[in-house]
């Protein structure tokens, strides 16, 4: 196998890996968004979103 063919084969393998990882991360992101907007998670996420706005830190100063 000559150098050009070897380089082309390595490049093709890396492109396949990059495409696979892009699809995997995209599916993970879509799953995360679906989980975040699922109706049963709304109350918990609303509570967590209010933490920075609460004055009561739950401890003595």
HURA-V731758 format. One record per pair of residues at least 4 apart in sequence whose C-alpha atoms are under 6 Angstrom apart, sorted by the first residue. I is the first residue (numbers start at 1). GAP is how many residues later the second one is. D is the distance in Angstrom with one decimal. If there is no record, write none. Layout:
BEGIN
I | GAP | D
I | GAP | D
END
This chain:
BEGIN
34 | 4 | 6.0
42 | 4 | 6.0
END
